[in-house]
């Protein structure tokens, strides 16, 4: 029934202008706007909708993951751009804020950060 639908995901923010600056300028992603909403254009000819919501509440889980070839280089570049990695109690993150997968016996190296609306994003070491 929906197997042929070109599905896409979306998430809300409380300030569409701040989101456009963050995703477009700070992160360097391709962003377009129409009808008061934004579209992130990501590799694979896919889009993610960002829409304004006056009563926005940040997601409590990761909404967007960015696989990268060199997590340390990306975390360093994000820091240069003013982005701090989020630290979580009970997570054994290193000085850069990276949870090293091998140190906990599972998963890739991963680090989390938030957008201006408080939504959680991550960078993770690709295989």
MMTF fields as JSON, N, C-alpha, C and O atoms, coordinates in Angstrom:
{
  "mmtfVersion": "1.0.0",
  "mmtfProducer": "UNKNOWN",
  "numBonds": 507,
  "numAtoms": 508,
  "numGroups": 127,
  "numChains": 1,
  "numModels": 1,
  "chainsPerModel": [1],
  "groupsPerChain": [127],
  "chainIdList": ["A"],
  "bondAtomList": [4, 2, 8, 6, 12, 10, 16, 14, 20, 18, 24, 22, 28, 26, 32, 30, 36, 34, 40, 38, 44, 42, 48, 46, 52, 50, 56, 54, 60, 58, 64, 62, 68, 66, 72, 70, 76, 74, 80, 78, 84, 82, 88, 86, 92, 90, 96, 94, 100, 98, 104, 102, 108, 106, 112, 110, 116, 114, 120, 118, 124, 122, 128, 126, 132, 130, 136, 134, 140, 138, 144, 142, 148, 146, 152, 150, 156, 154, 160, 158, 164, 162, 168, 166, 172, 170, 176, 174, 180, 178, 184, 182, 188, 186, 192, 190, 196, 194, 200, 198, 204, 202, 208, 206, 212, 210, 216, 214, 220, 218, 224, 222, 228, 226, 232, 230, 236, 234, 240, 238, 244, 242, 248, 246, 252, 250, 256, 254, 260, 258, 264, 262, 268, 266, 272, 270, 276, 274, 280, 278, 284, 282, 288, 286, 292, 290, 296, 294, 300, 298, 304, 302, 308, 306, 312, 310, 316, 314, 320, 318, 324, 322, 328, 326, 332, 330, 336, 334, 340, 338, 344, 342, 348, 346, 352, 350, 356, 354, 360, 358, 364, 362, 368, 366, 372, 370, 376, 374, 380, 378, 384, 382, 388, 386, 392, 390, 396, 394, 400, 398, 404, 402, 408, 406, 412, 410, 416, 414, 420, 418, 424, 422, 428, 426, 432, 430, 436, 434, 440, 438, 444, 442, 448, 446, 452, 450, 456, 454, 460, 458, 464, 462, 468, 466, 472, 470, 476, 474, 480, 478, 484, 482, 488, 486, 492, 490, 496, 494, 500, 498, 504, 502],
  "bondOrderList": [1, 1, 1, 1, 1, 1, 1, 1, 1, 1, 1, 1, 1, 1, 1, 1, 1, 1, 1, 1, 1, 1, 1, 1, 1, 1, 1, 1, 1, 1, 1, 1, 1, 1, 1, 1, 1, 1, 1, 1, 1, 1, 1, 1, 1, 1, 1, 1, 1, 1, 1, 1, 1, 1, 1, 1, 1, 1, 1, 1, 1, 1, 1, 1, 1, 1, 1, 1, 1, 1, 1, 1, 1, 1, 1, 1, 1, 1, 1, 1, 1, 1, 1, 1, 1, 1, 1, 1, 1, 1, 1, 1, 1, 1, 1, 1, 1, 1, 1, 1, 1, 1, 1, 1, 1, 1, 1, 1, 1, 1, 1, 1, 1, 1, 1, 1, 1, 1, 1, 1, 1, 1, 1, 1, 1, 1],
  "groupList": [{"groupName": "UNK", "atomNameList": ["N", "CA", "C", "O"], "elementList": ["N", "C", "C", "O"], "formalChargeList": [0, 0, 0, 0], "bondAtomList": [1, 0, 2, 1, 3, 2], "bondOrderList": [1, 1, 2], "singleLetterCode": "X", "chemCompType": "L-PEPTIDE LINKING"}],
  "groupTypeList": [0, 0, 0, 0, 0, 0, 0, 0, 0, 0, 0, 0, 0, 0, 0, 0, 0, 0, 0, 0, 0, 0, 0, 0, 0, 0, 0, 0, 0, 0, 0, 0, 0, 0, 0, 0, 0, 0, 0, 0, 0, 0, 0, 0, 0, 0, 0, 0, 0, 0, 0, 0, 0, 0, 0, 0, 0, 0, 0, 0, 0, 0, 0, 0, 0, 0, 0, 0, 0, 0, 0, 0, 0, 0, 0, 0, 0, 0, 0, 0, 0, 0, 0, 0, 0, 0, 0, 0, 0, 0, 0, 0, 0, 0, 0, 0, 0, 0, 0, 0, 0, 0, 0, 0, 0, 0, 0, 0, 0, 0, 0, 0, 0, 0, 0, 0, 0, 0, 0, 0, 0, 0, 0, 0, 0, 0, 0],
  "groupIdList": [1, 2, 3, 4, 5, 6, 7, 8, 9, 10, 11, 12, 13, 14, 15, 16, 17, 18, 19, 20, 21, 22, 23, 24, 25, 26, 27, 28, 29, 30, 31, 32, 33, 34, 35, 36, 37, 38, 39, 40, 41, 42, 43, 44, 45, 46, 47, 48, 49, 50, 51, 52, 53, 54, 55, 56, 57, 58, 59, 60, 61, 62, 63, 64, 65, 66, 67, 68, 69, 70, 71, 72, 73, 74, 75, 76, 77, 78, 79, 80, 81, 82, 83, 84, 85, 86, 87, 88, 89, 90, 91, 92, 93, 94, 95, 96, 97, 98, 99, 100, 101, 102, 103, 104, 105, 106, 107, 108, 109, 110, 111, 112, 113, 114, 115, 116, 117, 118, 119, 120, 121, 122, 123, 124, 125, 126, 127],
  "secStructList": [7, 7, 6, 6, 1, 7, 7, 7, 3, 3, 3, 3, 3, 1, 7, 2, 2, 2, 2, 2, 0, 0, 0, 0, 0, 0, 1, 7, 7, 3, 3, 3, 3, 3, 6, 6, 3, 3, 3, 3, 3, 3, 6, 6, 6, 3, 3, 3, 3, 3, 3, 3, 7, 6, 6, 7, 7, 7, 7, 1, 1, 3, 3, 3, 3, 3, 3, 3, 1, 7, 2, 2, 2, 2, 2, 2, 2, 2, 2, 2, 6, 6, 7, 7, 7, 5, 7, 7, 6, 6, 7, 7, 5, 7, 6, 6, 1, 7, 5, 7, 2, 2, 2, 2, 6, 1, 1, 7, 7, 3, 3, 3, 3, 3, 7, 6, 6, 7, 7, 3, 3, 3, 3, 3, 3, 7, 7],
  "xCoordList": [0.813, 0.0, 0.864, 0.622, 1.87, 2.715, 4.132, 4.986, 4.383, 5.733, 6.31, 7.53, 5.508, 5.988, 5.93, 6.309, 5.459, 5.354, 6.743, 7.513, 7.073, 8.373, 8.339, 8.368, 8.278, 8.132, 9.301, 10.402, 9.039, 10.072, 9.749, 8.606, 10.75, 10.523, 10.531, 10.91, 10.108, 10.09, 10.141, 9.904, 10.457, 10.466, 10.187, 10.334, 9.786, 9.428, 10.552, 11.448, 10.473, 11.37, 10.532, 9.414, 11.081, 10.347, 10.716, 10.037, 11.794, 12.25, 12.81, 13.932, 12.034, 12.417, 13.634, 14.438, 13.777, 14.939, 16.212, 17.231, 16.156, 17.315, 17.658, 18.832, 16.648, 16.881, 17.536, 18.445, 17.087, 17.672, 19.15, 19.986, 19.465, 20.86, 21.684, 22.77, 21.185, 21.92, 22.189, 23.334, 21.136, 21.303, 22.037, 22.854, 21.746, 22.372, 23.764, 24.687, 23.932, 25.23, 26.156, 27.296, 25.674, 26.537, 26.916, 28.09, 25.925, 26.214, 26.579, 27.148, 26.26, 26.618, 25.767, 26.221, 24.54, 23.638, 22.872, 22.682, 22.441, 21.595, 20.2, 19.591, 19.697, 18.391, 17.604, 18.15, 16.336, 15.462, 14.212, 13.858, 13.554, 12.373, 11.2, 11.362, 10.017, 8.773, 7.629, 7.622, 6.666, 5.457, 5.758, 5.041, 6.821, 7.158, 7.825, 8.001, 8.204, 8.859, 10.199, 10.47, 11.02, 12.315, 12.388, 11.69, 13.255, 13.576, 15.086, 15.806, 15.553, 16.961, 17.125, 16.366, 18.093, 18.371, 19.613, 20.712, 19.422, 20.513, 20.877, 20.071, 22.086, 22.495, 21.475, 20.759, 21.424, 20.466, 19.167, 18.158, 19.196, 18.01, 16.84, 15.692, 17.143, 16.124, 15.974, 16.885, 14.83, 14.562, 13.965, 13.297, 14.231, 13.652, 12.956, 13.542, 11.714, 10.914, 11.159, 11.153, 11.374, 11.456, 10.323, 10.235, 9.463, 8.298, 8.225, 8.634, 7.696, 7.586, 6.397, 5.366, 6.575, 5.474, 5.583, 6.586, 4.56, 4.585, 4.763, 5.443, 4.161, 4.283, 5.299, 5.137, 6.329, 7.383, 7.949, 8.193, 8.146, 8.846, 9.955, 9.674, 11.202, 12.293, 12.089, 11.563, 12.514, 12.455, 13.346, 14.382, 12.952, 13.735, 14.614, 15.291, 14.603, 15.468, 16.156, 15.791, 17.128, 17.865, 16.96, 16.347, 16.877, 16.007, 16.761, 16.163, 18.08, 18.853, 20.267, 20.931, 20.725, 22.054, 22.89, 22.418, 24.118, 25.033, 26.196, 27.109, 26.2, 27.355, 28.524, 28.35, 29.701, 30.883, 32.074, 32.109, 33.046, 34.235, 35.22, 35.937, 35.261, 36.237, 35.538, 35.496, 35.001, 34.215, 35.042, 34.517, 36.3, 37.124, 37.282, 37.18, 37.529, 37.667, 36.353, 36.362, 35.23, 33.929, 33.596, 33.134, 33.819, 33.564, 34.441, 33.983, 35.692, 36.575, 36.048, 36.055, 35.592, 35.061, 33.765, 33.547, 32.92, 31.694, 32.051, 31.405, 33.063, 33.498, 33.962, 33.649, 34.702, 35.145, 33.947, 34.002, 32.865, 31.651, 30.731, 29.611, 31.2, 30.448, 29.484, 28.629, 29.605, 28.69, 29.375, 30.444, 28.762, 29.278, 28.55, 27.353, 29.284, 28.666, 27.894, 28.338, 26.754, 25.91, 26.466, 26.824, 26.53, 27.005, 25.821, 24.96, 25.805, 24.724, 25.27, 26.315, 24.557, 24.934, 24.969, 24.09, 25.976, 26.08, 26.699, 26.951, 26.949, 27.586, 29.073, 29.453, 29.886, 31.33, 31.915, 32.635, 31.584, 32.069, 33.47, 33.793, 34.288, 35.646, 35.682, 34.639, 36.888, 37.042, 36.344, 35.95, 36.191, 35.51, 33.997, 33.264, 33.529, 32.095, 31.67, 30.478, 32.632, 32.349, 32.223, 33.085, 31.157, 31.008, 31.67, 31.202, 32.749, 33.494, 32.825, 32.797, 32.288, 31.524, 32.266, 31.695, 33.531, 34.293, 34.452, 34.6, 34.422, 34.596, 33.394, 33.51, 32.252, 31.065, 30.664, 29.653, 31.48, 31.246, 30.194, 29.78, 29.742, 28.741, 28.605, 28.886, 28.179, 27.84, 29.031, 30.174, 28.729, 29.779, 30.146, 29.452, 31.226, 31.553, 30.49, 30.15, 29.965, 28.862, 28.975, 29.444, 28.541, 28.484, 27.195, 26.76, 26.591, 25.318, 25.467, 26.333, 24.604, 24.526, 23.098, 22.308, 22.767, 21.392, 21.35, 22.322, 20.187, 19.951, 19.422, 19.199, 19.213, 18.74, 17.392, 17.077, 16.593, 15.295, 15.388, 14.382, 16.604, 16.789, 16.636, 16.74, 16.388, 16.298, 17.683, 18.693, 17.723, 18.975, 19.413, 18.641, 20.683, 21.306, 22.537, 23.013, 23.058, 24.288, 25.193, 24.751, 26.469, 27.441, 27.946, 28.195, 28.094, 28.575, 29.556, 29.425, 30.529, 31.562, 30.936, 30.369, 31.045, 30.524, 31.469, 32.649, 30.948, 31.759, 32.787, 33.549],
  "yCoordList": [-1.19, 0.0, 1.265, 2.161, 1.362, 2.55, 2.295, 3.179, 1.112, 0.742, 1.673, 1.828, 2.283, 3.16, 4.639, 5.491, 4.95, 6.345, 6.9, 6.258, 8.077, 8.685, 9.357, 10.583, 8.549, 9.041, 9.953, 9.84, 10.84, 11.716, 11.972, 11.816, 12.362, 12.668, 14.174, 14.934, 14.581, 15.993, 16.175, 15.248, 17.393, 17.718, 19.198, 19.98, 19.574, 20.963, 21.723, 21.149, 23.043, 23.982, 25.163, 25.369, 25.93, 27.097, 28.377, 29.392, 28.343, 29.535, 29.102, 28.602, 29.294, 28.824, 29.572, 28.991, 30.844, 31.631, 31.102, 30.936, 30.839, 30.275, 28.893, 28.554, 28.108, 26.777, 26.886, 26.117, 27.825, 27.989, 28.371, 27.852, 29.262, 29.65, 28.465, 28.198, 27.768, 26.66, 25.552, 25.14, 25.074, 23.956, 24.377, 23.621, 25.579, 26.038, 26.592, 26.198, 27.51, 28.167, 27.405, 27.105, 27.096, 26.449, 25.03, 24.662, 24.23, 22.85, 22.717, 21.702, 23.725, 23.694, 22.778, 22.301, 22.53, 21.68, 22.509, 23.712, 21.868, 22.533, 22.669, 21.678, 23.897, 24.188, 25.06, 25.994, 24.756, 25.627, 25.907, 25.137, 27.012, 27.387, 27.687, 28.205, 27.354, 27.675, 27.532, 26.632, 28.433, 28.37, 28.381, 27.759, 29.088, 29.193, 27.966, 27.876, 27.003, 25.778, 25.644, 26.344, 24.743, 24.475, 23.026, 22.152, 22.804, 21.437, 21.292, 22.075, 20.279, 19.917, 18.969, 18.01, 19.233, 18.373, 17.565, 18.107, 16.263, 15.402, 14.44, 14.211, 13.879, 12.951, 11.839, 11.452, 11.342, 10.303, 10.88, 10.182, 12.177, 12.855, 12.777, 12.584, 12.928, 12.867, 14.24, 15.066, 14.465, 15.724, 15.451, 14.443, 16.387, 16.348, 17.676, 18.735, 17.623, 18.826, 19.382, 18.642, 20.692, 21.387, 22.396, 23.246, 22.305, 23.18, 23.916, 23.389, 25.143, 25.909, 25.426, 25.015, 25.488, 25.133, 26.016, 25.981, 26.794, 27.743, 27.048, 27.571, 25.881, 25.153, 24.007, 22.948, 24.249, 23.254, 22.753, 23.523, 21.456, 20.808, 19.983, 19.168, 20.172, 19.424, 17.912, 17.41, 17.214, 15.756, 15.238, 15.833, 14.151, 13.568, 12.43, 11.777, 12.192, 11.182, 11.819, 12.917, 11.145, 11.665, 11.708, 10.704, 12.892, 13.038, 12.932, 12.678, 13.13, 13.138, 12.669, 13.209, 11.663, 11.09, 11.354, 11.168, 11.783, 12.05, 11.067, 11.263, 10.007, 9.133, 9.906, 10.602, 9.783, 10.498, 9.545, 8.532, 9.888, 9.057, 9.24, 8.306, 10.44, 10.744, 11.558, 12.787, 10.867, 11.537, 12.569, 13.62, 12.3, 13.255, 14.56, 15.638, 14.478, 15.686, 16.466, 17.696, 15.763, 16.432, 17.083, 18.224, 16.393, 16.968, 18.203, 19.204, 18.134, 19.294, 20.468, 21.605, 20.2, 21.267, 21.841, 23.052, 20.999, 21.5, 22.424, 23.453, 22.066, 22.909, 24.272, 25.301, 24.281, 25.544, 26.4, 27.628, 25.747, 26.45, 26.785, 27.256, 26.544, 26.917, 25.885, 26.2, 24.659, 23.599, 22.709, 22.158, 22.569, 21.704, 20.366, 20.302, 19.313, 18.0, 17.894, 18.374, 17.267, 17.06, 15.88, 14.848, 16.047, 14.963, 14.397, 15.134, 13.092, 12.402, 11.662, 11.014, 11.763, 11.033, 9.538, 9.012, 8.876, 7.433, 7.003, 5.815, 7.939, 7.613, 7.895, 8.927, 7.016, 7.144, 7.876, 7.299, 9.172, 9.988, 10.516, 10.81, 10.629, 11.115, 12.641, 13.291, 13.203, 14.651, 15.453, 16.597, 14.858, 15.538, 15.376, 16.035, 14.497, 14.224, 13.041, 12.842, 12.249, 11.089, 9.836, 9.552, 9.106, 7.79, 6.802, 6.598, 6.198, 5.254, 3.896, 3.301, 3.409, 2.168, 0.985, 0.183, 0.881, -0.258, -0.186, -1.216, 1.031, 1.161, 0.617, 0.286, 0.527, -0.018, -1.362, -1.951, -1.839, -3.163, -3.261, -4.364, -2.115, -2.197, -0.843, 0.21, -0.909, 0.295, 1.096, 0.855, 2.053, 2.917, 4.026, 4.244, 4.711, 5.928, 6.962, 7.11, 7.673, 8.601, 9.799, 9.676, 10.94, 12.156, 12.887, 12.893, 13.5, 14.183, 15.681, 16.142, 16.433, 17.878, 18.293, 17.49, 19.54, 19.992, 21.155, 21.891, 21.297, 22.458, 23.59, 23.37, 24.788, 25.906, 25.653, 26.289, 24.727, 24.409, 23.315, 22.952, 22.781, 21.746, 20.327, 19.382, 20.148, 18.806, 18.161, 18.842, 16.847, 16.12, 15.575, 14.939, 15.846, 15.34, 14.55, 14.682, 13.719, 13.013, 12.934, 13.02, 12.768, 12.337, 10.988, 10.799, 10.059, 8.747, 8.237, 8.51, 7.498, 6.961, 5.922, 4.929, 6.162, 5.176, 3.991, 4.101, 2.878, 1.655, 1.728, 0.78],
  "zCoordList": [0.0, 0.0, 0.0, -0.808, 0.887, 0.963, 0.452, 0.529, -0.061, -0.466, -1.524, -1.585, -2.336, -3.405, -3.037, -3.84, -1.834, -1.399, -1.086, -0.372, -1.608, -1.285, 0.093, 0.195, 1.132, 2.503, 2.892, 2.353, 3.822, 4.359, 5.813, 6.242, 6.564, 7.969, 8.164, 7.274, 9.34, 9.669, 11.171, 11.945, 11.557, 12.974, 13.14, 12.2, 14.339, 14.603, 15.272, 15.892, 15.124, 15.799, 16.263, 15.791, 17.188, 17.674, 16.942, 17.095, 16.14, 15.429, 14.079, 13.998, 13.032, 11.708, 11.164, 10.436, 11.506, 11.053, 11.704, 11.034, 12.999, 13.696, 13.139, 12.995, 12.829, 12.26, 10.887, 10.572, 10.075, 8.748, 8.862, 8.122, 9.773, 9.971, 10.485, 9.969, 11.477, 12.074, 11.057, 10.869, 10.404, 9.474, 8.199, 7.673, 7.706, 6.476, 6.658, 5.945, 7.612, 7.789, 8.731, 8.375, 9.92, 10.91, 10.489, 10.536, 10.077, 9.691, 8.216, 7.812, 7.406, 5.991, 5.133, 4.093, 5.56, 4.782, 3.756, 3.937, 2.693, 1.703, 2.295, 2.697, 2.349, 2.945, 1.978, 1.39, 1.815, 1.037, 1.864, 2.757, 1.555, 2.304, 1.399, 0.294, 1.883, 1.193, 2.182, 3.022, 2.069, 2.9, 4.392, 5.176, 4.79, 6.201, 6.788, 8.003, 5.923, 6.374, 5.657, 4.682, 6.151, 5.541, 5.09, 5.604, 4.114, 3.701, 3.712, 3.092, 4.425, 4.379, 3.198, 3.056, 2.371, 1.227, 1.567, 1.676, 1.734, 2.156, 1.023, 0.122, 1.065, 0.003, -0.203, 0.72, -1.417, -1.754, -2.267, -2.359, -2.607, -3.131, -2.152, -2.555, -0.87, 0.183, 0.822, 0.775, 1.41, 2.098, 3.469, 3.699, 4.37, 5.711, 5.923, 5.698, 6.353, 6.579, 7.976, 8.96, 8.052, 9.341, 9.35, 8.463, 10.34, 10.378, 11.717, 12.752, 11.68, 12.924, 13.751, 13.22, 15.045, 15.949, 17.183, 17.896, 17.427, 18.541, 19.887, 20.77, 20.049, 21.319, 21.212, 21.819, 20.435, 20.217, 21.545, 22.474, 21.6, 22.707, 22.065, 21.186, 22.476, 21.862, 21.976, 22.97, 20.945, 20.966, 22.096, 22.395, 22.713, 23.804, 23.318, 24.112, 22.005, 21.404, 20.198, 19.779, 19.655, 18.512, 17.288, 16.923, 16.647, 15.48, 14.156, 13.11, 14.209, 12.971, 13.274, 14.158, 12.539, 12.719, 11.475, 10.354, 11.672, 10.565, 10.623, 11.427, 9.795, 9.727, 9.108, 8.108, 9.698, 9.221, 9.168, 9.867, 8.328, 8.19, 9.333, 9.691, 9.911, 10.962, 12.057, 11.999, 13.036, 14.078, 14.839, 15.208, 15.076, 15.821, 15.055, 15.641, 13.755, 12.939, 12.896, 12.95, 12.801, 12.742, 14.078, 14.103, 15.178, 16.506, 16.717, 17.267, 16.285, 16.391, 15.569, 16.039, 14.348, 13.478, 14.054, 13.996, 14.599, 15.242, 16.406, 16.599, 17.172, 18.291, 17.782, 18.382, 16.687, 16.089, 15.702, 15.774, 15.291, 14.876, 16.053, 15.855, 17.259, 18.446, 18.972, 19.799, 18.509, 18.932, 19.957, 19.694, 21.118, 22.185, 22.14, 21.86, 22.418, 22.493, 23.808, 24.851, 23.732, 24.908, 25.699, 25.132, 26.991, 27.852, 28.639, 29.12, 28.751, 29.443, 30.647, 30.573, 31.755, 32.964, 32.661, 31.979, 33.166, 33.001, 31.681, 31.481, 30.781, 29.502, 29.666, 30.219, 29.205, 29.362, 28.159, 27.345, 28.07, 26.966, 27.281, 28.433, 26.244, 26.444, 26.545, 26.614, 26.554, 26.707, 25.61, 25.833, 24.427, 23.312, 23.378, 22.64, 24.264, 24.343, 23.502, 23.27, 23.039, 22.189, 23.053, 23.884, 22.85, 23.461, 22.509, 21.389, 22.957, 22.118, 22.232, 23.309, 21.128, 21.118, 21.703, 22.441, 21.372, 21.899, 23.403, 24.061, 23.964, 25.413, 26.185, 27.365, 25.526, 26.189, 25.588, 25.971, 24.631, 24.081, 23.004, 22.646, 22.468, 21.397, 20.697, 21.269, 19.478, 18.729, 18.242, 18.629, 17.383, 16.839, 17.82, 18.813, 17.537, 18.277, 17.91, 16.736, 18.9, 18.667, 19.614, 20.745, 19.13, 19.953, 19.61, 18.458, 20.615, 20.44, 20.643, 21.387, 19.965, 20.142, 19.832, 19.335, 20.121, 19.903, 18.923, 18.752, 18.281, 17.427, 18.309, 19.499, 17.77, 18.601, 19.278, 20.284, 18.731, 19.322, 20.378, 20.987, 20.601, 21.61, 21.101, 21.884, 19.795, 19.22, 19.226, 19.047, 19.433, 19.561, 18.203, 17.485, 17.876, 16.647, 17.064, 18.192, 16.143, 16.456, 15.244, 14.099, 15.532, 14.534, 15.024, 16.215, 14.098, 14.477, 13.437, 12.244, 13.911, 13.039, 12.112, 12.569, 10.809, 9.859, 9.787, 10.118, 9.359, 9.284, 8.196, 8.002]
}
